[in-house]
Structures are given as structure tokens and as C-alpha cells.
Amino acid sequence: MRRGTLTVALLALATLPARVASKHDCYIEDVQDKKGRFDWKNVPSCVELFLERASATGIGDDGVLGIVAELKKIGDKNVKLETMDLTGNRITAKGARALASWVNVSTKLRGVELRDNRLGDDGAIELGRAIGNSLTLESLGLIQTDMGDEGAVGLAAGVEMSVSLAKLALSFNYIGLVGGRALADAIAGNQLLKLTSFSIERNVGAEPVDDEDVKRIKGSLHKHVAKPSKPQPLSAARAAEVHAYRSLDEL
């Protein structure tokens, strides 16, 4: 090979996106240095990312922007990330908007947990647009995220278009009659939706969610039928972090 041809070939290789070796589970220690500063460069190699209450002040919107920037830098083809738990990190609508931009383009992301954040109606609307576009997102957790009817209506617009969503948790918010009805219409009206788990209990909207709308939602839930699999053991430390919420089937 001539020197000029070799140089061109090396330059071409240098411009290719970096390939990353997967690290199945990533926790706070995988994205934080000894001084407590966050460095997100490892995130694209993670399959499951657990950042529940990552610090006293949370990662905040800047953290989400940093994570999404790293994911986009590597590109969807080489990113491994399938699930994210960002519980209790003081994320607002700004962070939700950034996260939604990744949900829109990812072909691997299956689950996002955002409970106990400050997304508000604007954040819920952003995520609603994203779940309507996603072909892979199966689970979205928005318990206690300061969402009201406006946010629920925005989410409902996405649910109406979704072909992949299976689990949606909206308990402990401010959803009332209007939001509940929009969700019931979307869930009952989307024939392609295979929703198996949904929670909306303990909402405190100005007008409570109508019982008939709750029944319509419950009647639209699909029963998950799968071959039993051998349960995978959790470490004692990680098992303590698991949070269980009742679904409508348990009410």
C-alpha cells in the first residue's frame, strides 16, 4: 500500500464513531470521580444505568444534558443503553426535553424511570411526544413528578400513537378528570397498544379521575402471558433499592 493511500485509510478510521464495550450494570461509582464530580463518558457503554438519588442535590438538568450529549456523541448504532433509573434527581422540564430528544432517536432504549422529579406539565408533554415516536420504549415511570391535567393530556397524545409502551406509572401527581379521561380515551382507542401495567392512584386533581375512566383503562390492559423463567437473584444491597407500586389490578 502506498504511503498516501495508507494515510487516507488511517484518517478514515479516525473519523469513525468509537465502539464501546458494554458494561451491563452501571451505578453512581461508574460515573463519578473521587471528588464527586460526574463524568458521563462511560454511560454509552452501560446497558442498565442506575442513578437513583445520585447525590444530595441530584444530577439535575445539567446532568441529563451531559448524559444525552455523550449518547449522541457516540451515536445510536454504538450506544448500549437500554434502561435508565433517574429517580429523585431534581430534574425539571429542561432535563425532560433533553431526555425526550434521545428517546426520539434511540432504537435500544426500553425503560426510563423518572419518579420523584420536578418535570411538571411541560416535562410530561415533552415525554409524551417522544413515546409517540419511539418504537422500543416499553416502560415509563412518572410517579410524583408534579404533573397535572395538561401534562396527562400531552402524555395521552403520545400513548395514542405508541406501539411499544407496556408499563406507565402516573401515581401521586395532580391528574384529575380531564387528564384521566384523555388517558382512558388514548389507551382504550389504541388497538396496537399492549399496555399491561398502569397506575394512576393517589392523584389529587381539582376534580378526581372518574371511576368509569379508571374502569375503561383497566378493561383495556392486556394480560401478559409468558413462559415462566428462572428468577435472577438480586444482591441484598440492590434488592433494598427496589420499589414496588400497586397496579390497577391490585386495587
C-alpha positions in Angstrom: 0.0 0.0 0.0 1.3 3.4 -0.9 2.0 5.9 1.9 -0.7 8.3 0.6 -3.3 5.6 0.5 -2.3 4.4 4.0 -2.7 8.0 5.3 -6.2 8.3 3.8 -7.2 5.0 5.3 -6.0 5.9 8.7 -7.7 9.3 8.6 -11.0 7.5 7.6 -10.7 5.1 10.5 -10.1 8.1 12.9 -13.4 9.7 11.9 -15.5 6.6 12.6 -17.6 6.7 15.8 -15.9 5.0 18.7 -17.1 1.5 19.5 -17.7 0.8 23.2 -17.6 -2.4 25.1 -20.7 -3.0 27.1 -20.8 -2.9 30.9 -24.1 -4.4 31.9 -24.9 -2.6 35.1 -23.6 0.9 35.9 -24.1 2.8 39.2 -23.0 6.1 40.7 -19.4 5.0 41.2 -19.1 4.3 37.4 -19.9 8.0 36.5 -18.3 9.8 39.5 -14.7 10.6 40.2 -13.1 10.6 43.7 -14.0 14.3 44.2 -17.7 13.6 43.5 -17.7 15.2 40.0 -19.8 13.5 37.4 -18.2 12.3 34.2 -20.6 10.8 31.7 -18.2 9.2 29.2 -18.9 5.7 30.4 -22.7 5.9 30.0 -22.9 4.9 26.3 -21.3 1.5 27.3 -23.8 0.8 30.0 -26.8 -1.5 29.4 -28.6 -0.7 32.6 -28.0 2.7 34.3 -28.9 3.2 38.0 -28.6 6.7 39.2 -31.3 6.8 41.9 -30.7 9.9 44.1 -27.2 10.2 42.7 -26.2 12.9 45.2 -27.6 15.2 47.8 -28.6 17.7 45.1 -29.2 15.1 42.3 -27.7 15.3 38.9 -30.3 17.9 37.9 -30.9 19.1 34.3 -27.2 19.7 33.6 -26.6 16.0 34.4 -29.2 14.8 31.9 -27.9 17.2 29.3 -24.4 15.7 29.9 -25.7 12.2 29.6 -27.6 12.8 26.4 -24.6 14.7 24.9 -22.4 11.6 25.4 -25.0 9.3 23.9 -25.4 11.4 20.8 -21.6 11.8 20.5 -21.3 8.0 20.2 -24.4 7.6 18.1 -27.4 5.2 18.4 -25.7 2.4 16.5 -22.9 2.0 19.1 -24.7 3.0 22.3 -25.7 0.0 24.5 -28.1 1.8 26.9 -31.5 0.0 27.4 -32.8 1.3 30.7 -32.2 4.4 32.9 -33.3 4.9 36.5 -33.0 8.7 37.3 -35.2 8.6 40.4 -35.0 11.6 42.8 -32.5 13.8 40.9 -34.3 17.2 40.8 -34.8 17.0 37.1 -37.2 19.6 35.6 -38.8 20.1 32.2 -35.5 21.2 30.7 -33.9 17.8 31.5 -37.1 16.0 30.3 -36.8 17.8 27.0 -33.2 16.6 26.6 -34.1 13.1 27.5 -37.0 13.1 25.1 -34.6 14.0 22.3 -32.8 10.7 23.0 -36.0 8.7 23.3 -36.9 10.0 19.9 -33.8 8.6 18.2 -32.8 5.6 20.2 -33.6 2.1 18.8 -32.5 0.3 22.0 -34.0 2.3 25.0 -36.7 0.2 26.6 -37.3 1.8 30.0 -37.0 5.2 31.7 -37.7 5.7 35.4 -38.1 9.4 36.5 -40.2 9.2 39.7 -39.7 11.8 42.3 -38.5 14.6 40.0 -39.9 18.0 39.1 -40.9 17.5 35.5 -44.3 19.3 35.7 -46.7 19.5 32.8 -44.1 20.8 30.3 -41.8 17.8 31.0 -44.7 15.3 30.7 -45.7 16.9 27.4 -42.1 16.6 26.0 -42.0 12.9 27.0 -45.5 12.3 25.5 -44.2 13.5 22.1 -41.2 11.1 22.5 -43.2 8.0 23.4 -45.4 8.6 20.4 -42.3 8.4 18.2 -40.4 5.6 19.9 -40.6 2.1 18.6 -38.8 0.5 21.6 -39.8 2.3 24.8 -41.8 -0.2 26.9 -41.7 1.3 30.4 -42.1 4.9 31.6 -42.2 5.8 35.4 -43.6 9.3 36.2 -44.8 8.8 39.8 -44.7 12.0 41.9 -43.4 14.3 39.1 -45.7 17.4 39.6 -47.8 16.6 36.6 -51.4 17.8 36.3 -54.1 17.5 33.7 -52.2 19.4 31.0 -49.3 17.0 31.3 -51.5 14.0 31.3 -53.2 15.2 28.1 -49.8 15.6 26.5 -48.8 12.1 27.6 -52.1 10.7 26.3 -51.3 12.1 22.8 -48.2 10.0 22.8 -49.9 6.9 24.2 -52.4 7.2 21.4 -49.6 6.8 18.9 -47.4 4.3 20.8 -46.8 0.8 19.5 -44.4 -0.4 22.2 -45.4 1.0 25.6 -46.3 -1.7 28.1 -45.9 0.0 31.5 -46.9 3.5 32.5 -46.9 4.8 36.2 -48.5 8.1 37.0 -49.5 7.9 40.6 -49.1 10.6 43.2 -49.5 13.6 40.9 -52.2 16.2 40.2 -54.1 14.5 37.4 -57.8 14.9 37.6 -60.9 14.4 35.5 -59.6 15.9 32.2 -56.3 14.1 32.3 -57.8 10.8 33.3 -60.3 11.0 30.5 -57.7 11.8 27.9 -55.6 8.8 29.1 -58.6 6.5 29.1 -59.5 7.6 25.5 -56.0 7.1 24.3 -55.5 3.7 26.0 -58.9 2.3 25.0 -58.6 3.7 21.5 -55.1 2.5 20.5 -55.7 -1.0 19.2 -51.9 -1.6 18.7 -51.1 -0.8 22.3 -50.2 -3.7 24.5 -50.2 -2.0 27.9 -50.0 -4.5 30.7 -49.4 -2.2 33.8 -50.8 1.2 34.6 -51.1 3.2 37.8 -52.9 6.5 38.4 -54.0 6.1 42.1 -53.4 8.8 44.7 -53.7 11.7 42.3 -55.1 15.0 43.8 -56.5 16.9 40.8 -59.1 19.6 41.3 -61.7 17.1 40.1 -60.9 13.4 40.8 -60.3 11.0 37.9 -63.7 9.5 37.0 -64.2 5.9 38.2 -65.6 4.9 34.8 -62.5 6.1 33.1 -60.4 4.0 35.5 -62.6 1.0 34.6 -62.1 1.7 30.9 -58.3 1.8 31.4 -58.4 -1.4 33.5 -60.5 -3.1 30.9 -58.0 -2.2 28.2 -55.0 -3.7 29.9 -53.5 -6.7 28.3 -52.7 -9.7 30.4 -49.0 -10.6 30.0 -48.6 -14.2 29.0 -45.1 -15.6 29.0 -43.3 -18.8 29.8 -42.1 -18.8 33.4 -38.4 -18.1 33.6 -35.9 -18.8 36.4 -35.7 -15.6 38.6 -32.4 -13.9 38.8 -31.1 -13.3 42.3 -30.5 -9.7 43.4 -27.8 -8.7 45.8 -29.0 -7.7 49.2 -27.9 -4.1 48.6 -29.7 -3.8 45.2 -32.7 -5.6 46.4 -33.2 -2.9 49.1 -33.4 -0.3 46.3 -36.3 -2.0 44.5 -39.6 0.0 44.9 -43.0 -1.7 44.4 -46.1 0.2 43.4 -49.5 -1.2 43.1 -51.1 -1.5 39.6 -54.8 -1.2 38.9 -55.1 -4.9 39.0 -54.2 -4.8 42.7 -56.7 -2.0 43.7 
